[in-house]
Amino acid sequence: GEWRYMEDSHKSMLLDAGHIGQALYLAVEAIDLGVCTVAGYHQEEADALVGADGTEEYTVYLASVGKCK
């Protein structure tokens, strides 16, 4: 948590986001769907989509999940 790592807390947060993303890929594959991570997104719109304030909380990882053709 932030209380433990202070100014370096963003590093562990991003590592956690990567681990969650990898788990998402494995889970989606297991149920025969597809996933695509999204690197280019509008920060303010993504934050608004998930109800994040953009200051204390913000979007760091986006992925779309769906059926493959």
C-alpha positions in Angstrom: 0.0 0.0 0.0 0.8 3.6 -0.3 1.5 4.0 3.4 4.3 1.5 3.2 6.0 2.5 -0.1 5.3 6.3 0.0 6.5 7.9 -3.2 7.4 4.6 -4.8 3.8 3.2 -4.3 3.0 3.8 -8.0 5.6 1.1 -9.0 3.9 -1.6 -7.0 0.5 -0.4 -8.3 1.7 -0.8 -11.9 3.2 -4.2 -11.2 -0.2 -5.3 -9.7 -2.0 -3.9 -12.7 0.2 -6.0 -15.0 -0.4 -9.1 -12.9 -4.1 -8.6 -13.0 -3.9 -8.1 -16.8 -2.1 -11.3 -17.2 -4.6 -13.1 -15.1 -7.4 -11.6 -17.2 -5.7 -13.0 -20.4 -5.5 -16.5 -18.8 -9.1 -16.4 -17.6 -10.5 -15.1 -20.9 -8.6 -17.8 -22.8 -10.1 -20.5 -20.5 -13.6 -19.5 -21.4 -12.9 -19.2 -25.1 -13.1 -15.5 -25.4 -10.6 -12.9 -26.6 -9.0 -9.9 -24.8 -7.1 -6.9 -26.1 -5.3 -4.4 -23.9 -5.6 -0.7 -24.8 -2.6 1.5 -24.5 -3.9 4.6 -26.2 -6.9 6.1 -24.4 -8.1 9.5 -23.3 -7.3 9.7 -19.6 -10.1 12.0 -18.5 -12.7 10.0 -20.4 -11.4 6.6 -19.1 -11.5 8.0 -15.5 -15.1 9.3 -16.0 -16.1 5.9 -17.4 -15.1 4.1 -14.2 -16.0 6.9 -11.8 -12.4 7.8 -10.9 -11.7 11.4 -9.8 -8.5 11.6 -11.9 -6.4 12.8 -8.9 -6.6 10.4 -6.0 -7.7 7.5 -8.3 -7.2 7.1 -12.0 -7.3 4.6 -14.8 -4.0 2.7 -15.4 -5.1 -0.3 -17.5 -7.8 -0.9 -20.0 -8.8 -4.1 -21.8 -11.6 -5.1 -24.0 -13.1 -8.6 -23.7 -15.4 -10.4 -26.1 -16.1 -13.1 -28.5 -13.5 -13.9 -31.2 -14.6 -14.1 -34.8 
